[in-house]
Amino acid sequence: MNKIVVYTRNGCMQCRMTKRYLDEHHVDFKEINISESPASADYLREKGFSSVPLVFSEKSEQPIAGFRPAELEKLVG
């Protein structure tokens, strides 16, 4: 099974759209909200990321940044 982790923050429209897309396609994922987990925000900054959503998947070497339906489709298909 492909493990998927989605980093989000409060008030982020693209985060909501990404989660909705995954839910509608019955994709299991773990959400980490950086608004509620400052250590996770620090971790992402250390890795060079400055925005969310970020979708990490075992199927891809690079995370999907932002709401990218075409890229998310690759995870569902």
mmCIF file of the N, C-alpha and C atoms, coordinates in Angstrom:
data_MODEL
# 
_entry.id   MODEL 
# 
loop_
_atom_site.group_PDB 
_atom_site.id 
_atom_site.type_symbol 
_atom_site.label_atom_id 
_atom_site.label_alt_id 
_atom_site.label_comp_id 
_atom_site.label_asym_id 
_atom_site.label_entity_id 
_atom_site.label_seq_id 
_atom_site.pdbx_PDB_ins_code 
_atom_site.Cartn_x 
_atom_site.Cartn_y 
_atom_site.Cartn_z 
_atom_site.occupancy 
_atom_site.B_iso_or_equiv 
_atom_site.pdbx_formal_charge 
_atom_site.auth_seq_id 
_atom_site.auth_comp_id 
_atom_site.auth_asym_id 
_atom_site.auth_atom_id 
_atom_site.pdbx_PDB_model_num 
ATOM 1   N N  . MET A 1 1  ? 0.846   -1.190 0.000   1.00 0.00 ? 1  MET A N  1 
ATOM 2   C CA . MET A 1 1  ? 0.000   0.000  0.000   1.00 0.00 ? 1  MET A CA 1 
ATOM 3   C C  . MET A 1 1  ? 0.886   1.248  0.000   1.00 0.00 ? 1  MET A C  1 
ATOM 4   N N  . ASN A 1 2  ? 0.519   2.227  -0.775  1.00 0.00 ? 2  ASN A N  1 
ATOM 5   C CA . ASN A 1 2  ? 1.247   3.481  -0.911  1.00 0.00 ? 2  ASN A CA 1 
ATOM 6   C C  . ASN A 1 2  ? 0.918   4.396  0.263   1.00 0.00 ? 2  ASN A C  1 
ATOM 7   N N  . LYS A 1 3  ? 1.928   4.727  1.068   1.00 0.00 ? 3  LYS A N  1 
ATOM 8   C CA . LYS A 1 3  ? 1.705   5.641  2.187   1.00 0.00 ? 3  LYS A CA 1 
ATOM 9   C C  . LYS A 1 3  ? 1.769   7.076  1.679   1.00 0.00 ? 3  LYS A C  1 
ATOM 10  N N  . ILE A 1 4  ? 0.768   7.862  2.079   1.00 0.00 ? 4  ILE A N  1 
ATOM 11  C CA . ILE A 1 4  ? 0.685   9.257  1.658   1.00 0.00 ? 4  ILE A CA 1 
ATOM 12  C C  . ILE A 1 4  ? 0.553   10.133 2.898   1.00 0.00 ? 4  ILE A C  1 
ATOM 13  N N  . VAL A 1 5  ? 1.362   11.183 2.938   1.00 0.00 ? 5  VAL A N  1 
ATOM 14  C CA . VAL A 1 5  ? 1.315   12.155 4.026   1.00 0.00 ? 5  VAL A CA 1 
ATOM 15  C C  . VAL A 1 5  ? 1.075   13.524 3.396   1.00 0.00 ? 5  VAL A C  1 
ATOM 16  N N  . VAL A 1 6  ? 0.071   14.233 3.918   1.00 0.00 ? 6  VAL A N  1 
ATOM 17  C CA . VAL A 1 6  ? -0.270  15.558 3.413   1.00 0.00 ? 6  VAL A CA 1 
ATOM 18  C C  . VAL A 1 6  ? -0.022  16.579 4.518   1.00 0.00 ? 6  VAL A C  1 
ATOM 19  N N  . TYR A 1 7  ? 0.877   17.515 4.244   1.00 0.00 ? 7  TYR A N  1 
ATOM 20  C CA . TYR A 1 7  ? 1.133   18.619 5.166   1.00 0.00 ? 7  TYR A CA 1 
ATOM 21  C C  . TYR A 1 7  ? 0.200   19.767 4.802   1.00 0.00 ? 7  TYR A C  1 
ATOM 22  N N  . THR A 1 8  ? -0.499  20.294 5.801   1.00 0.00 ? 8  THR A N  1 
ATOM 23  C CA . THR A 1 8  ? -1.484  21.351 5.599   1.00 0.00 ? 8  THR A CA 1 
ATOM 24  C C  . THR A 1 8  ? -1.287  22.428 6.664   1.00 0.00 ? 8  THR A C  1 
ATOM 25  N N  . ARG A 1 9  ? -2.082  23.500 6.548   1.00 0.00 ? 9  ARG A N  1 
ATOM 26  C CA . ARG A 1 9  ? -2.154  24.508 7.606   1.00 0.00 ? 9  ARG A CA 1 
ATOM 27  C C  . ARG A 1 9  ? -3.581  25.019 7.672   1.00 0.00 ? 9  ARG A C  1 
ATOM 28  N N  . ASN A 1 10 ? -3.921  25.617 8.776   1.00 0.00 ? 10 ASN A N  1 
ATOM 29  C CA . ASN A 1 10 ? -5.262  26.185 8.952   1.00 0.00 ? 10 ASN A CA 1 
ATOM 30  C C  . ASN A 1 10 ? -5.489  27.306 7.941   1.00 0.00 ? 10 ASN A C  1 
ATOM 31  N N  . GLY A 1 11 ? -6.715  27.384 7.410   1.00 0.00 ? 11 GLY A N  1 
ATOM 32  C CA . GLY A 1 11 ? -7.102  28.470 6.518   1.00 0.00 ? 11 GLY A CA 1 
ATOM 33  C C  . GLY A 1 11 ? -6.542  28.375 5.108   1.00 0.00 ? 11 GLY A C  1 
ATOM 34  N N  . CYS A 1 12 ? -6.044  27.226 4.721   1.00 0.00 ? 12 CYS A N  1 
ATOM 35  C CA . CYS A 1 12 ? -5.417  27.052 3.403   1.00 0.00 ? 12 CYS A CA 1 
ATOM 36  C C  . CYS A 1 12 ? -6.415  26.410 2.429   1.00 0.00 ? 12 CYS A C  1 
ATOM 37  N N  . MET A 1 13 ? -6.855  27.202 1.433   1.00 0.00 ? 13 MET A N  1 
ATOM 38  C CA . MET A 1 13 ? -7.835  26.700 0.464   1.00 0.00 ? 13 MET A CA 1 
ATOM 39  C C  . MET A 1 13 ? -7.261  25.539 -0.358  1.00 0.00 ? 13 MET A C  1 
ATOM 40  N N  . GLN A 1 14 ? -6.024  25.664 -0.801  1.00 0.00 ? 14 GLN A N  1 
ATOM 41  C CA . GLN A 1 14 ? -5.420  24.585 -1.597  1.00 0.00 ? 14 GLN A CA 1 
ATOM 42  C C  . GLN A 1 14 ? -5.288  23.301 -0.773  1.00 0.00 ? 14 GLN A C  1 
ATOM 43  N N  . CYS A 1 15 ? -5.050  23.451 0.520   1.00 0.00 ? 15 CYS A N  1 
ATOM 44  C CA . CYS A 1 15 ? -4.975  22.278 1.405   1.00 0.00 ? 15 CYS A CA 1 
ATOM 45  C C  . CYS A 1 15 ? -6.335  21.578 1.455   1.00 0.00 ? 15 CYS A C  1 
ATOM 46  N N  . ARG A 1 16 ? -7.396  22.374 1.627   1.00 0.00 ? 16 ARG A N  1 
ATOM 47  C CA . ARG A 1 16 ? -8.746  21.794 1.668   1.00 0.00 ? 16 ARG A CA 1 
ATOM 48  C C  . ARG A 1 16 ? -9.079  21.099 0.355   1.00 0.00 ? 16 ARG A C  1 
ATOM 49  N N  . MET A 1 17 ? -8.712  21.712 -0.765  1.00 0.00 ? 17 MET A N  1 
ATOM 50  C CA . MET A 1 17 ? -9.014  21.124 -2.072  1.00 0.00 ? 17 MET A CA 1 
ATOM 51  C C  . MET A 1 17 ? -8.235  19.827 -2.278  1.00 0.00 ? 17 MET A C  1 
ATOM 52  N N  . THR A 1 18 ? -6.993  19.797 -1.821  1.00 0.00 ? 18 THR A N  1 
ATOM 53  C CA . THR A 1 18 ? -6.181  18.580 -1.946  1.00 0.00 ? 18 THR A CA 1 
ATOM 54  C C  . THR A 1 18 ? -6.774  17.454 -1.111  1.00 0.00 ? 18 THR A C  1 
ATOM 55  N N  . LYS A 1 19 ? -7.141  17.749 0.124   1.00 0.00 ? 19 LYS A N  1 
ATOM 56  C CA . LYS A 1 19 ? -7.735  16.723 0.985   1.00 0.00 ? 19 LYS A CA 1 
ATOM 57  C C  . LYS A 1 19 ? -9.067  16.239 0.423   1.00 0.00 ? 19 LYS A C  1 
ATOM 58  N N  . ARG A 1 20 ? -9.872  17.177 -0.091  1.00 0.00 ? 20 ARG A N  1 
ATOM 59  C CA . ARG A 1 20 ? -11.159 16.783 -0.673  1.00 0.00 ? 20 ARG A CA 1 
ATOM 60  C C  . ARG A 1 20 ? -10.947 15.862 -1.873  1.00 0.00 ? 20 ARG A C  1 
ATOM 61  N N  . TYR A 1 21 ? -9.986  16.208 -2.724  1.00 0.00 ? 21 TYR A N  1 
ATOM 62  C CA . TYR A 1 21 ? -9.695  15.376 -3.897  1.00 0.00 ? 21 TYR A CA 1 
ATOM 63  C C  . TYR A 1 21 ? -9.320  13.954 -3.456  1.00 0.00 ? 21 TYR A C  1 
ATOM 64  N N  . LEU A 1 22 ? -8.440  13.847 -2.491  1.00 0.00 ? 22 LEU A N  1 
ATOM 65  C CA . LEU A 1 22 ? -8.019  12.523 -2.023  1.00 0.00 ? 22 LEU A CA 1 
ATOM 66  C C  . LEU A 1 22 ? -9.179  11.774 -1.386  1.00 0.00 ? 22 LEU A C  1 
ATOM 67  N N  . ASP A 1 23 ? -9.993  12.461 -0.585  1.00 0.00 ? 23 ASP A N  1 
ATOM 68  C CA . ASP A 1 23 ? -11.168 11.827 0.025   1.00 0.00 ? 23 ASP A CA 1 
ATOM 69  C C  . ASP A 1 23 ? -12.142 11.328 -1.033  1.00 0.00 ? 23 ASP A C  1 
ATOM 70  N N  . GLU A 1 24 ? -12.423 12.164 -2.037  1.00 0.00 ? 24 GLU A N  1 
ATOM 71  C CA . GLU A 1 24 ? -13.379 11.785 -3.084  1.00 0.00 ? 24 GLU A CA 1 
ATOM 72  C C  . GLU A 1 24 ? -12.894 10.593 -3.898  1.00 0.00 ? 24 GLU A C  1 
ATOM 73  N N  . HIS A 1 25 ? -11.590 10.389 -3.942  1.00 0.00 ? 25 HIS A N  1 
ATOM 74  C CA . HIS A 1 25 ? -11.029 9.255  -4.682  1.00 0.00 ? 25 HIS A CA 1 
ATOM 75  C C  . HIS A 1 25 ? -10.647 8.102  -3.752  1.00 0.00 ? 25 HIS A C  1 
ATOM 76  N N  . HIS A 1 26 ? -11.137 8.173  -2.514  1.00 0.00 ? 26 HIS A N  1 
ATOM 77  C CA . HIS A 1 26 ? -10.959 7.104  -1.521  1.00 0.00 ? 26 HIS A CA 1 
ATOM 78  C C  . HIS A 1 26 ? -9.498  6.749  -1.306  1.00 0.00 ? 26 HIS A C  1 
ATOM 79  N N  . VAL A 1 27 ? -8.668  7.782  -1.193  1.00 0.00 ? 27 VAL A N  1 
ATOM 80  C CA . VAL A 1 27 ? -7.244  7.597  -0.943  1.00 0.00 ? 27 VAL A CA 1 
ATOM 81  C C  . VAL A 1 27 ? -6.988  7.825  0.542   1.00 0.00 ? 27 VAL A C  1 
ATOM 82  N N  . ASP A 1 28 ? -6.402  6.824  1.197   1.00 0.00 ? 28 ASP A N  1 
ATOM 83  C CA . ASP A 1 28 ? -6.047  6.969  2.601   1.00 0.00 ? 28 ASP A CA 1 
ATOM 84  C C  . ASP A 1 28 ? -4.788  7.822  2.709   1.00 0.00 ? 28 ASP A C  1 
ATOM 85  N N  . PHE A 1 29 ? -4.801  8.757  3.631   1.00 0.00 ? 29 PHE A N  1 
ATOM 86  C CA . PHE A 1 29 ? -3.620  9.598  3.834   1.00 0.00 ? 29 PHE A CA 1 
ATOM 87  C C  . PHE A 1 29 ? -3.571  10.049 5.285   1.00 0.00 ? 29 PHE A C  1 
ATOM 88  N N  . LYS A 1 30 ? -2.379  10.419 5.701   1.00 0.00 ? 30 LYS A N  1 
ATOM 89  C CA . LYS A 1 30 ? -2.184  10.981 7.029   1.00 0.00 ? 30 LYS A CA 1 
ATOM 90  C C  . LYS A 1 30 ? -1.997  12.479 6.855   1.00 0.00 ? 30 LYS A C  1 
ATOM 91  N N  . GLU A 1 31 ? -2.745  13.263 7.630   1.00 0.00 ? 31 GLU A N  1 
ATOM 92  C CA . GLU A 1 31 ? -2.615  14.720 7.572   1.00 0.00 ? 31 GLU A CA 1 
ATOM 93  C C  . GLU A 1 31 ? -1.767  15.208 8.732   1.00 0.00 ? 31 GLU A C  1 
ATOM 94  N N  . ILE A 1 32 ? -0.825  16.092 8.429   1.00 0.00 ? 32 ILE A N  1 
ATOM 95  C CA . ILE A 1 32 ? -0.051  16.768 9.459   1.00 0.00 ? 32 ILE A CA 1 
ATOM 96  C C  . ILE A 1 32 ? -0.274  18.260 9.277   1.00 0.00 ? 32 ILE A C  1 
ATOM 97  N N  . ASN A 1 33 ? -0.932  18.867 10.243  1.00 0.00 ? 33 ASN A N  1 
ATOM 98  C CA . ASN A 1 33 ? -1.266  20.292 10.185  1.00 0.00 ? 33 ASN A CA 1 
ATOM 99  C C  . ASN A 1 33 ? -0.141  21.072 10.854  1.00 0.00 ? 33 ASN A C  1 
ATOM 100 N N  . ILE A 1 34 ? 0.593   21.859 10.067  1.00 0.00 ? 34 ILE A N  1 
ATOM 101 C CA . ILE A 1 34 ? 1.738   22.590 10.615  1.00 0.00 ? 34 ILE A CA 1 
ATOM 102 C C  . ILE A 1 34 ? 1.306   23.731 11.533  1.00 0.00 ? 34 ILE A C  1 
ATOM 103 N N  . SER A 1 35 ? 0.045   24.149 11.455  1.00 0.00 ? 35 SER A N  1 
ATOM 104 C CA . SER A 1 35 ? -0.462  25.166 12.385  1.00 0.00 ? 35 SER A CA 1 
ATOM 105 C C  . SER A 1 35 ? -0.548  24.589 13.796  1.00 0.00 ? 35 SER A C  1 
ATOM 106 N N  . GLU A 1 36 ? -0.768  23.301 13.872  1.00 0.00 ? 36 GLU A N  1 
ATOM 107 C CA . GLU A 1 36 ? -0.907  22.630 15.164  1.00 0.00 ? 36 GLU A CA 1 
ATOM 108 C C  . GLU A 1 36 ? 0.369   21.917 15.579  1.00 0.00 ? 36 GLU A C  1 
ATOM 109 N N  . SER A 1 37 ? 1.338   21.816 14.666  1.00 0.00 ? 37 SER A N  1 
ATOM 110 C CA . SER A 1 37 ? 2.590   21.124 14.947  1.00 0.00 ? 37 SER A CA 1 
ATOM 111 C C  . SER A 1 37 ? 3.764   21.963 14.461  1.00 0.00 ? 37 SER A C  1 
ATOM 112 N N  . PRO A 1 38 ? 4.191   22.930 15.276  1.00 0.00 ? 38 PRO A N  1 
ATOM 113 C CA . PRO A 1 38 ? 5.306   23.789 14.872  1.00 0.00 ? 38 PRO A CA 1 
ATOM 114 C C  . PRO A 1 38 ? 6.580   23.016 14.522  1.00 0.00 ? 38 PRO A C  1 
ATOM 115 N N  . ALA A 1 39 ? 6.796   21.882 15.163  1.00 0.00 ? 39 ALA A N  1 
ATOM 116 C CA . ALA A 1 39 ? 7.979   21.070 14.852  1.00 0.00 ? 39 ALA A CA 1 
ATOM 117 C C  . ALA A 1 39 ? 7.918   20.577 13.410  1.00 0.00 ? 39 ALA A C  1 
ATOM 118 N N  . SER A 1 40 ? 6.723   20.270 12.927  1.00 0.00 ? 40 SER A N  1 
ATOM 119 C CA . SER A 1 40 ? 6.564   19.835 11.533  1.00 0.00 ? 40 SER A CA 1 
ATOM 120 C C  . SER A 1 40 ? 6.851   20.982 10.576  1.00 0.00 ? 40 SER A C  1 
ATOM 121 N N  . ALA A 1 41 ? 6.442   22.175 10.942  1.00 0.00 ? 41 ALA A N  1 
ATOM 122 C CA . ALA A 1 41 ? 6.729   23.361 10.118  1.00 0.00 ? 41 ALA A CA 1 
ATOM 123 C C  . ALA A 1 41 ? 8.234   23.575 10.049  1.00 0.00 ? 41 ALA A C  1 
ATOM 124 N N  . ASP A 1 42 ? 8.909   23.426 11.176  1.00 0.00 ? 42 ASP A N  1 
ATOM 125 C CA . ASP A 1 42 ? 10.370  23.560 11.206  1.00 0.00 ? 42 ASP A CA 1 
ATOM 126 C C  . ASP A 1 42 ? 11.027  22.508 10.322  1.00 0.00 ? 42 ASP A C  1 
ATOM 127 N N  . TYR A 1 43 ? 10.524  21.273 10.394  1.00 0.00 ? 43 TYR A N  1 
ATOM 128 C CA . TYR A 1 43 ? 11.048  20.178 9.584   1.00 0.00 ? 43 TYR A CA 1 
ATOM 129 C C  . TYR A 1 43 ? 10.954  20.517 8.095   1.00 0.00 ? 43 TYR A C  1 
ATOM 130 N N  . LEU A 1 44 ? 9.799   21.020 7.666   1.00 0.00 ? 44 LEU A N  1 
ATOM 131 C CA . LEU A 1 44 ? 9.615   21.358 6.250   1.00 0.00 ? 44 LEU A CA 1 
ATOM 132 C C  . LEU A 1 44 ? 10.545  22.491 5.827   1.00 0.00 ? 44 LEU A C  1 
ATOM 133 N N  . ARG A 1 45 ? 10.694  23.497 6.687   1.00 0.00 ? 45 ARG A N  1 
ATOM 134 C CA . ARG A 1 45 ? 11.604  24.604 6.376   1.00 0.00 ? 45 ARG A CA 1 
ATOM 135 C C  . ARG A 1 45 ? 13.045  24.108 6.242   1.00 0.00 ? 45 ARG A C  1 
ATOM 136 N N  . GLU A 1 46 ? 13.455  23.199 7.127   1.00 0.00 ? 46 GLU A N  1 
ATOM 137 C CA . GLU A 1 46 ? 14.804  22.628 7.058   1.00 0.00 ? 46 GLU A CA 1 
ATOM 138 C C  . GLU A 1 46 ? 15.028  21.885 5.743   1.00 0.00 ? 46 GLU A C  1 
ATOM 139 N N  . LYS A 1 47 ? 13.960  21.296 5.205   1.00 0.00 ? 47 LYS A N  1 
ATOM 140 C CA . LYS A 1 47 ? 14.042  20.557 3.939   1.00 0.00 ? 47 LYS A CA 1 
ATOM 141 C C  . LYS A 1 47 ? 13.918  21.477 2.728   1.00 0.00 ? 47 LYS A C  1 
ATOM 142 N N  . GLY A 1 48 ? 13.716  22.783 2.971   1.00 0.00 ? 48 GLY A N  1 
ATOM 143 C CA . GLY A 1 48 ? 13.667  23.753 1.885   1.00 0.00 ? 48 GLY A CA 1 
ATOM 144 C C  . GLY A 1 48 ? 12.280  24.089 1.372   1.00 0.00 ? 48 GLY A C  1 
ATOM 145 N N  . PHE A 1 49 ? 11.249  23.643 2.059   1.00 0.00 ? 49 PHE A N  1 
ATOM 146 C CA . PHE A 1 49 ? 9.879   23.921 1.629   1.00 0.00 ? 49 PHE A CA 1 
ATOM 147 C C  . PHE A 1 49 ? 9.340   25.134 2.373   1.00 0.00 ? 49 PHE A C  1 
ATOM 148 N N  . SER A 1 50 ? 8.571   25.947 1.656   1.00 0.00 ? 50 SER A N  1 
ATOM 149 C CA . SER A 1 50 ? 8.050   27.155 2.288   1.00 0.00 ? 50 SER A CA 1 
ATOM 150 C C  . SER A 1 50 ? 6.540   27.303 2.159   1.00 0.00 ? 50 SER A C  1 
ATOM 151 N N  . SER A 1 51 ? 5.875   26.328 1.565   1.00 0.00 ? 51 SER A N  1 
ATOM 152 C CA . SER A 1 51 ? 4.426   26.437 1.421   1.00 0.00 ? 51 SER A CA 1 
ATOM 153 C C  . SER A 1 51 ? 3.781   25.057 1.516   1.00 0.00 ? 51 SER A C  1 
ATOM 154 N N  . VAL A 1 52 ? 2.497   25.067 1.746   1.00 0.00 ? 52 VAL A N  1 
ATOM 155 C CA . VAL A 1 52 ? 1.694   23.852 1.781   1.00 0.00 ? 52 VAL A CA 1 
ATOM 156 C C  . VAL A 1 52 ? 0.501   24.063 0.862   1.00 0.00 ? 52 VAL A C  1 
ATOM 157 N N  . PRO A 1 53 ? -0.189  23.058 0.429   1.00 0.00 ? 53 PRO A N  1 
ATOM 158 C CA . PRO A 1 53 ? -0.018  21.673 0.832   1.00 0.00 ? 53 PRO A CA 1 
ATOM 159 C C  . PRO A 1 53 ? 1.206   21.036 0.168   1.00 0.00 ? 53 PRO A C  1 
ATOM 160 N N  . LEU A 1 54 ? 1.718   20.043 0.864   1.00 0.00 ? 54 LEU A N  1 
ATOM 161 C CA . LEU A 1 54 ? 2.764   19.187 0.324   1.00 0.00 ? 54 LEU A CA 1 
ATOM 162 C C  . LEU A 1 54 ? 2.287   17.757 0.492   1.00 0.00 ? 54 LEU A C  1 
ATOM 163 N N  . VAL A 1 55 ? 2.293   17.011 -0.602  1.00 0.00 ? 55 VAL A N  1 
ATOM 164 C CA . VAL A 1 55 ? 1.845   15.628 -0.577  1.00 0.00 ? 55 VAL A CA 1 
ATOM 165 C C  . VAL A 1 55 ? 3.057   14.740 -0.823  1.00 0.00 ? 55 VAL A C  1 
ATOM 166 N N  . PHE A 1 56 ? 3.413   13.981 0.197   1.00 0.00 ? 56 PHE A N  1 
ATOM 167 C CA . PHE A 1 56 ? 4.525   13.035 0.084   1.00 0.00 ? 56 PHE A CA 1 
ATOM 168 C C  . PHE A 1 56 ? 3.951   11.648 -0.140  1.00 0.00 ? 56 PHE A C  1 
ATOM 169 N N  . SER A 1 57 ? 4.564   10.924 -1.082  1.00 0.00 ? 57 SER A N  1 
ATOM 170 C CA . SER A 1 57 ? 4.097   9.597  -1.431  1.00 0.00 ? 57 SER A CA 1 
ATOM 171 C C  . SER A 1 57 ? 5.292   8.682  -1.672  1.00 0.00 ? 57 SER A C  1 
ATOM 172 N N  . GLU A 1 58 ? 5.130   7.422  -1.333  1.00 0.00 ? 58 GLU A N  1 
ATOM 173 C CA . GLU A 1 58 ? 6.186   6.446  -1.610  1.00 0.00 ? 58 GLU A CA 1 
ATOM 174 C C  . GLU A 1 58 ? 6.382   6.256  -3.113  1.00 0.00 ? 58 GLU A C  1 
ATOM 175 N N  . LYS A 1 59 ? 5.370   6.585  -3.907  1.00 0.00 ? 59 LYS A N  1 
ATOM 176 C CA . LYS A 1 59 ? 5.453   6.415  -5.358  1.00 0.00 ? 59 LYS A CA 1 
ATOM 177 C C  . LYS A 1 59 ? 6.270   7.506  -6.048  1.00 0.00 ? 59 LYS A C  1 
ATOM 178 N N  . SER A 1 60 ? 6.576   8.579  -5.336  1.00 0.00 ? 60 SER A N  1 
ATOM 179 C CA . SER A 1 60 ? 7.231   9.720  -5.966  1.00 0.00 ? 60 SER A CA 1 
ATOM 180 C C  . SER A 1 60 ? 8.418   10.186 -5.133  1.00 0.00 ? 60 SER A C  1 
ATOM 181 N N  . GLU A 1 61 ? 9.501   10.527 -5.821  1.00 0.00 ? 61 GLU A N  1 
ATOM 182 C CA . GLU A 1 61 ? 10.682  11.035 -5.121  1.00 0.00 ? 61 GLU A CA 1 
ATOM 183 C C  . GLU A 1 61 ? 10.465  12.461 -4.637  1.00 0.00 ? 61 GLU A C  1 
ATOM 184 N N  . GLN A 1 62 ? 9.719   13.252 -5.406  1.00 0.00 ? 62 GLN A N  1 
ATOM 185 C CA . GLN A 1 62 ? 9.439   14.642 -5.060  1.00 0.00 ? 62 GLN A CA 1 
ATOM 186 C C  . GLN A 1 62 ? 7.995   14.775 -4.585  1.00 0.00 ? 62 GLN A C  1 
ATOM 187 N N  . PRO A 1 63 ? 7.775   15.602 -3.564  1.00 0.00 ? 63 PRO A N  1 
ATOM 188 C CA . PRO A 1 63 ? 6.391   15.812 -3.123  1.00 0.00 ? 63 PRO A CA 1 
ATOM 189 C C  . PRO A 1 63 ? 5.621   16.652 -4.137  1.00 0.00 ? 63 PRO A C  1 
ATOM 190 N N  . ILE A 1 64 ? 4.317   16.542 -4.070  1.00 0.00 ? 64 ILE A N  1 
ATOM 191 C CA . ILE A 1 64 ? 3.436   17.378 -4.881  1.00 0.00 ? 64 ILE A CA 1 
ATOM 192 C C  . ILE A 1 64 ? 3.184   18.642 -4.067  1.00 0.00 ? 64 ILE A C  1 
ATOM 193 N N  . ALA A 1 65 ? 3.541   19.780 -4.624  1.00 0.00 ? 65 ALA A N  1 
ATOM 194 C CA . ALA A 1 65 ? 3.371   21.058 -3.932  1.00 0.00 ? 65 ALA A CA 1 
ATOM 195 C C  . ALA A 1 65 ? 2.168   21.782 -4.510  1.00 0.00 ? 65 ALA A C  1 
ATOM 196 N N  . GLY A 1 66 ? 1.272   22.217 -3.641  1.00 0.00 ? 66 GLY A N  1 
ATOM 197 C CA . GLY A 1 66 ? 0.074   22.909 -4.095  1.00 0.00 ? 66 GLY A CA 1 
ATOM 198 C C  . GLY A 1 66 ? -1.004  21.926 -4.505  1.00 0.00 ? 66 GLY A C  1 
ATOM 199 N N  . PHE A 1 67 ? -2.143  22.468 -4.948  1.00 0.00 ? 67 PHE A N  1 
ATOM 200 C CA . PHE A 1 67 ? -3.237  21.624 -5.425  1.00 0.00 ? 67 PHE A CA 1 
ATOM 201 C C  . PHE A 1 67 ? -2.999  21.346 -6.899  1.00 0.00 ? 67 PHE A C  1 
ATOM 202 N N  . ARG A 1 68 ? -2.596  20.127 -7.216  1.00 0.00 ? 68 ARG A N  1 
ATOM 203 C CA . ARG A 1 68 ? -2.248  19.713 -8.578  1.00 0.00 ? 68 ARG A CA 1 
ATOM 204 C C  . ARG A 1 68 ? -3.029  18.454 -8.947  1.00 0.00 ? 68 ARG A C  1 
ATOM 205 N N  . PRO A 1 69 ? -4.268  18.621 -9.444  1.00 0.00 ? 69 PRO A N  1 
ATOM 206 C CA . PRO A 1 69 ? -5.102  17.463 -9.753  1.00 0.00 ? 69 PRO A CA 1 
ATOM 207 C C  . PRO A 1 69 ? -4.433  16.459 -10.695 1.00 0.00 ? 69 PRO A C  1 
ATOM 208 N N  . ALA A 1 70 ? -3.707  16.927 -11.694 1.00 0.00 ? 70 ALA A N  1 
ATOM 209 C CA . ALA A 1 70 ? -3.067  16.003 -12.645 1.00 0.00 ? 70 ALA A CA 1 
ATOM 210 C C  . ALA A 1 70 ? -2.017  15.150 -11.937 1.00 0.00 ? 70 ALA A C  1 
ATOM 211 N N  . GLU A 1 71 ? -1.300  15.746 -11.001 1.00 0.00 ? 71 GLU A N  1 
ATOM 212 C CA . GLU A 1 71 ? -0.296  14.990 -10.248 1.00 0.00 ? 71 GLU A CA 1 
ATOM 213 C C  . GLU A 1 71 ? -0.963  14.054 -9.233  1.00 0.00 ? 71 GLU A C  1 
ATOM 214 N N  . LEU A 1 72 ? -2.032  14.533 -8.600  1.00 0.00 ? 72 LEU A N  1 
ATOM 215 C CA . LEU A 1 72 ? -2.753  13.698 -7.650  1.00 0.00 ? 72 LEU A CA 1 
ATOM 216 C C  . LEU A 1 72 ? -3.376  12.499 -8.345  1.00 0.00 ? 72 LEU A C  1 
ATOM 217 N N  . GLU A 1 73 ? -3.784  12.687 -9.594  1.00 0.00 ? 73 GLU A N  1 
ATOM 218 C CA . GLU A 1 73 ? -4.380  11.582 -10.369 1.00 0.00 ? 73 GLU A CA 1 
ATOM 219 C C  . GLU A 1 73 ? -3.411  10.401 -10.460 1.00 0.00 ? 73 GLU A C  1 
ATOM 220 N N  . LYS A 1 74 ? -2.128  10.690 -10.529 1.00 0.00 ? 74 LYS A N  1 
ATOM 221 C CA . LYS A 1 74 ? -1.119  9.627  -10.602 1.00 0.00 ? 74 LYS A CA 1 
ATOM 222 C C  . LYS A 1 74 ? -1.106  8.791  -9.333  1.00 0.00 ? 74 LYS A C  1 
ATOM 223 N N  . LEU A 1 75 ? -1.466  9.391  -8.206  1.00 0.00 ? 75 LEU A N  1 
ATOM 224 C CA . LEU A 1 75 ? -1.520  8.651  -6.952  1.00 0.00 ? 75 LEU A CA 1 
ATOM 225 C C  . LEU A 1 75 ? -2.757  7.771  -6.877  1.00 0.00 ? 75 LEU A C  1 
ATOM 226 N N  . VAL A 1 76 ? -3.831  8.218  -7.508  1.00 0.00 ? 76 VAL A N  1 
ATOM 227 C CA . VAL A 1 76 ? -5.084  7.469  -7.446  1.00 0.00 ? 76 VAL A CA 1 
ATOM 228 C C  . VAL A 1 76 ? -5.147  6.352  -8.459  1.00 0.00 ? 76 VAL A C  1 
ATOM 229 N N  . GLY A 1 77 ? -4.517  6.568  -9.586  1.00 0.00 ? 77 GLY A N  1 
ATOM 230 C CA . GLY A 1 77 ? -4.598  5.612  -10.676 1.00 0.00 ? 77 GLY A CA 1 
ATOM 231 C C  . GLY A 1 77 ? -3.751  4.392  -10.523 1.00 0.00 ? 77 GLY A C  1 
# 
